[in-house]
Amino acid sequence: PALPHFSDFTEMMRALGYPRLISMENFHTPNFMLVAEVLLWLVKRYEPQSDIPEDVETEQDRVFFIKAVAQFMATKAHIKLNTKKLYQADGHAVKELLKVTSVLYGAMNTQGGGRAELPEEDSTKFKFDLGSKVADLKAARQLASEITSKGAVLYDLLGKEVELREARTESIARPLEINEAEKVMKIAINSVLGEVQKTKDMLNNVALDEASLEAKIEKRKLELERSQKRLQTLQSVRPAFMDEYEKIEEQLQKQYSAYLEKFRNLSYMEQLLEDHRRAEQEMFE
């Protein structure tokens, strides 16, 4: 199928500092490794600390990788990607990659005044870390909210300063009574002695608690040993329908391969139909 706006894609990738040269022949046939490499590179441009898995050896790993990238772009950059077209890794995937590169290219032009004004060596060092900017924005909003609430509390407290100043002056001017002070000190001493006695009682109960915990630990160990033995027994026994399951799984793999082939053919035919309709419309006009 034709590669729409491929020159724009290659130009944007070069301007963004992609280390490799991309040609049209790279996407004439499905090239998942290249698409995965470009996607991972674009994700790192958005957020260098992202944890997108890089393993794409098996079919399940590739599906998980595409889903993770699509979810990341939808969450961090609000870009909706078509996972089926990305998985095809051909000319249709370029349309989806253009959605990401266009945003990055526009951000670079906004910040640096356009690619023509940026030195080539600086463009290779240009980093995008939108995730950290979002985190800084959230932190700033939280701090602003805290400052507002603290200011309101401080204003209320300062409003009570007139009454508090009078009470404070009166308390300072009052003469100190020895009997009352002695009474208060005795109450404080008794409270501290009660806390000390309570702490001693807790220390005396530590030995009993320790013995109880040791008994529970020993009981748990025995239960664990029994469970492990039972697990080993179950693992050594082959399920009754395992043979049938393996046959059905093999048939499912064949059906999935046929589905992929038909899906690609269908996408190609839809593209041809679209081109034919466009040509008829132009001829009619």
C-alpha positions, 0 to 999 in steps of 0.5 A, a space after each residue: 500500500 502507498 505510504 501517505 506523507 512518508 516524506 513528512 515522517 522522515 523529515 520530522 524524525 530527522 529533525 527530532 534527532 533520530 539516530 538512524 536514517 529511515 527510507 521508504 523501503 523499510 515499510 514496504 513489507 512488515 518490519 515490526 522491529 523498526 516500528 518497535 524501535 521508533 515507538 520506544 525512542 519516541 516514548 523515551 523522548 516524552 518521558 526518559 524514565 518510562 518503564 515500557 518493556 523492550 522485549 518484542 521477541 515473541 508474539 505475546 511480547 509484541 502485543 503487550 508492547 503495543 498495548 503499553 505504548 498506546 496506553 502510555 501515549 493516551 495517558 501522558 500525551 492524549 494521543 489515540 493510536 490504532 494498535 492494529 495498524 501499529 501491529 501490522 508494522 507496514 505503511 499503515 503504521 506510519 500514519 499512527 507514528 505521524 500522530 506522535 512525531 507531529 506533536 513532538 515536532 510542533 513542540 520543538 518548533 514552539 520551543 526552539 522557533 522552528 527547526 531551521 533556527 536550531 543547529 543540527 547538533 542541538 536537535 540531537 540533544 533536544 529532550 522531551 520530558 512532559 511527564 516531569 512537567 506535568 508532575 511539576 504542575 501538580 506539585 505547584 497546584 498543591 503548594 498553591 492550595 496549601 498556601 491559601 489554606 495556611 493563609 486563611 488559618 493565619 488570618 483567623 489566628 491574627 484576628 484572635 490576637 486582641 483577646 489573646 493579648 489581654 489573657 496573656 498579659 493577665 496571666 503574666 501579671 498574676 503572682 505565682 502561688 507555691 501551693 497551686 504550683 506544687 499541686 500541679 507538679 504532683 499531678 504531673 509526677 503521678 501521671 509519669 509514674 503511672 506511664 512508667 508502671 504501664 511500660 513495666 507491665 508491657 515489658 513483663 508481657 513481652 516474654 509471654 507474647 514472644 512464646 505465643 508468637 514462636 508457637 504460631 510460627 512453628 505452626 505456620 511452618 508445618 502448614 507450609 511444609 504440608 502445602 509444599 508437599 501437596 503442591 509438588 504432588 499436584 505438579 507431578 500429576 498431568 491433567 486429564 485433558 492436557 493432551 486435548 488442550 495442547 491439540 486445540 492450542 495448536 489449532 488455535 495458533 494456525 487459525 490465528 495465523 490465517 486470521 492475520 493473513 486475511 486481516 492484512 489482505 483485507 486492509 490492503 483491499 480497503 486501501 485499494 478501494 479507497 484509492 479507486 474511489 478517490 480516482 473516480 471522484 477526481 475523474 468525475 470532477 
